């Protein structure tokens, strides 16, 4: 695993702790998303749905475009 991905995952763990409503939303909808979006990455922040993306990097780019560099947002893979 490369250092950039490790740093992103560590940051993502910290963000998860700051976004309990978004994480709960993901958990509630995960089972319905599995059929159509398995393996994709969903972006959630400030109670806003940022869409499904094919890769983590694409989700990260979308999240920073939608929420900026200061506002925390959640990226979760739709997988079991």
C-alpha positions in Angstrom: 0.0 0.0 0.0 1.4 3.4 -0.9 2.0 6.2 1.6 -0.6 8.5 0.1 -3.3 5.8 0.4 -2.3 5.1 4.0 -2.4 8.8 4.9 -5.9 9.1 3.3 -7.2 6.1 5.1 -5.8 7.4 8.5 -7.5 10.8 7.8 -10.7 9.0 6.8 -10.8 7.2 10.1 -10.5 10.5 11.9 -13.3 12.0 9.7 -15.6 9.0 10.4 -15.5 10.0 14.1 -16.6 13.5 13.2 -19.4 12.5 10.9 -21.7 10.1 12.8 -24.8 11.1 11.0 -23.2 10.5 7.6 -21.8 7.1 8.7 -25.3 6.1 10.0 -26.8 7.2 6.7 -24.3 5.0 4.9 -25.0 2.0 7.1 -28.8 2.4 6.6 -28.6 2.5 2.8 -25.7 0.2 2.2 -27.8 -2.9 1.6 -29.9 -1.2 -1.0 -26.8 0.2 -2.7 -25.0 -3.1 -3.0 -27.0 -4.3 -5.9 -26.3 -1.4 -8.2 -23.1 0.2 -6.7 -21.0 -2.7 -5.3 -17.4 -1.8 -5.3 -18.0 1.9 -5.9 -17.3 4.7 -3.5 -19.9 7.0 -2.1 -19.3 10.5 -0.9 -21.3 12.0 2.0 -20.9 15.2 4.0 -22.9 17.8 5.8 -25.9 15.6 5.3 -25.3 16.0 1.5 -25.1 13.0 -0.9 -22.0 13.5 -3.2 -22.7 10.5 -5.5 -21.1 7.2 -6.4 -17.6 7.1 -7.9 -15.7 4.2 -9.5 -12.4 4.7 -7.5 -11.3 6.2 -4.2 -9.4 8.8 -6.0 -12.4 9.9 -8.1 -14.5 10.1 -4.9 -11.8 12.2 -3.2 -11.7 14.6 -6.1 -15.5 14.8 -6.1 -15.6 15.3 -2.3 -13.0 18.2 -2.4 -14.9 19.8 -5.3 -18.2 19.6 -3.5 -17.1 20.3 0.1 -13.8 22.0 -0.3 -10.6 21.4 1.6 -11.8 22.4 5.0 -15.2 20.7 5.4 -14.9 17.1 6.4 -16.7 14.5 4.3 -17.0 10.7 4.3 -15.9 8.3 1.6 -17.0 4.7 2.0 -16.8 1.8 -0.4 -20.1 0.1 -1.1 -19.0 -3.5 -0.2 -19.7 -6.2 2.3 
